[in-house]
Amino acid sequence: VQLQASGGGLVQAGDSLRLSCAASGRTFRAVDMGWFRQAPGKERELVAIMPWRGDRPVYGDSVRGRFTISRDSAKDTVYLLMNNLKPEDTAVYYCAAKTNRASLYRPLNYDYWGQGTQVTVSS
């Protein structure tokens, strides 16, 4: 399984960006899929995850209310719409997916990772 992330870039504070993550190599449905991010010198943190069962998505505290995750199951693709971006959102954003039933919140529980896409927000 390969995850291909795209959509990062350099924006100003208050702008919006949309990230995409497309899965390929194997068709799967029972998978939790979403985004983590990692800033220099910091641990990887949860941004947003879309559970496969149709449960409500989960968001990190720092992005809740500004970011929205969505999923197109027919395309095996998840999207992350990021509104009102702030300089502290600057990080490499990683797409991740897992097929196990472990916690959504821990990066170590994810089986598959994309290559990462840089998001830089200037003040």
PLY file of the C-alpha trace (Angstrom):
ply
format ascii 1.0
element vertex 123
property float x
property float y
property float z
element edge 122
property int vertex1
property int vertex2
end_header
0.00 0.00 0.00
1.29 3.42 -0.93
0.01 6.73 0.34
0.64 9.78 -1.81
0.19 13.14 -0.13
-0.06 16.42 -1.96
-1.23 20.00 -1.53
1.32 21.53 0.82
2.92 24.89 0.25
3.80 28.32 1.56
0.90 30.52 2.63
0.24 33.52 4.83
-1.51 33.47 8.17
-5.27 33.34 7.69
-5.07 31.55 4.36
-6.43 28.11 3.53
-4.92 24.98 2.03
-6.28 21.59 1.12
-4.17 18.47 1.44
-4.97 15.23 -0.36
-3.85 11.70 0.37
-4.49 8.98 -2.17
-4.03 5.31 -1.36
-2.92 2.88 -4.03
-1.56 -0.62 -4.40
-4.39 -2.37 -2.62
-8.06 -1.68 -2.21
-9.15 -1.59 1.37
-12.16 -0.29 3.15
-11.75 -1.13 6.82
-9.04 1.42 7.42
-8.66 4.46 9.60
-6.99 7.18 7.58
-5.88 10.71 8.21
-3.10 13.12 9.08
-0.35 13.70 11.57
2.18 16.52 11.55
5.65 17.10 12.87
7.39 20.41 13.40
11.17 20.67 13.88
12.18 19.57 17.35
8.69 18.36 18.23
6.96 15.01 18.40
4.60 13.86 15.72
1.08 14.87 16.65
-2.40 13.96 15.52
-4.11 16.43 13.23
-7.23 14.63 12.06
-8.35 11.07 11.50
-11.37 9.69 9.68
-12.39 6.33 11.19
-13.49 3.76 8.63
-16.65 2.75 10.48
-18.31 6.07 9.86
-17.72 7.34 13.37
-17.12 11.02 13.78
-13.66 12.19 12.83
-11.21 13.05 15.57
-9.15 16.22 15.63
-6.17 17.48 17.52
-6.97 20.19 20.04
-4.96 22.82 18.21
-6.81 22.42 14.90
-10.36 21.64 15.99
-12.77 24.15 14.48
-10.30 25.24 11.77
-9.49 22.00 9.96
-11.93 19.57 8.35
-11.16 16.05 7.21
-13.23 14.28 4.59
-13.03 11.02 2.72
-13.91 9.81 -0.75
-14.08 6.05 -0.33
-14.57 5.44 -4.04
-11.19 7.05 -4.67
-9.46 5.80 -1.49
-8.60 9.41 -0.81
-8.81 11.63 2.23
-8.71 15.39 2.21
-7.74 17.91 4.85
-9.14 21.38 4.45
-7.15 23.78 6.60
-8.69 27.17 7.22
-7.39 30.17 9.12
-3.87 28.84 9.10
-1.47 30.05 11.76
2.34 30.14 11.88
2.22 27.39 14.51
0.63 25.09 11.91
3.97 25.04 10.09
5.11 21.42 9.90
5.53 18.43 7.67
2.14 16.80 7.31
2.04 13.04 7.00
-0.79 10.95 5.71
-1.28 7.74 7.67
-3.51 4.69 7.56
-4.09 1.63 9.71
-6.12 -1.54 9.52
-5.88 -2.53 13.18
-8.31 -1.55 15.90
-5.76 0.14 18.13
-6.13 3.72 19.30
-6.50 6.40 16.65
-4.33 8.81 18.60
-0.92 7.10 18.61
1.30 7.39 15.53
2.92 4.04 16.34
-0.40 2.31 15.68
-0.38 3.25 12.01
0.73 0.70 9.45
1.18 2.92 6.43
2.68 6.38 5.97
2.96 8.79 3.09
6.11 10.73 2.29
5.03 13.96 3.97
4.20 17.34 2.55
5.54 20.63 3.89
3.13 23.31 5.05
4.68 26.67 5.89
2.60 29.53 7.26
4.21 32.95 7.39
3.05 35.65 9.77
0 1
1 2
2 3
3 4
4 5
5 6
6 7
7 8
8 9
9 10
10 11
11 12
12 13
13 14
14 15
15 16
16 17
17 18
18 19
19 20
20 21
21 22
22 23
23 24
24 25
25 26
26 27
27 28
28 29
29 30
30 31
31 32
32 33
33 34
34 35
35 36
36 37
37 38
38 39
39 40
40 41
41 42
42 43
43 44
44 45
45 46
46 47
47 48
48 49
49 50
50 51
51 52
52 53
53 54
54 55
55 56
56 57
57 58
58 59
59 60
60 61
61 62
62 63
63 64
64 65
65 66
66 67
67 68
68 69
69 70
70 71
71 72
72 73
73 74
74 75
75 76
76 77
77 78
78 79
79 80
80 81
81 82
82 83
83 84
84 85
85 86
86 87
87 88
88 89
89 90
90 91
91 92
92 93
93 94
94 95
95 96
96 97
97 98
98 99
99 100
100 101
101 102
102 103
103 104
104 105
105 106
106 107
107 108
108 109
109 110
110 111
111 112
112 113
113 114
114 115
115 116
116 117
117 118
118 119
119 120
120 121
121 122
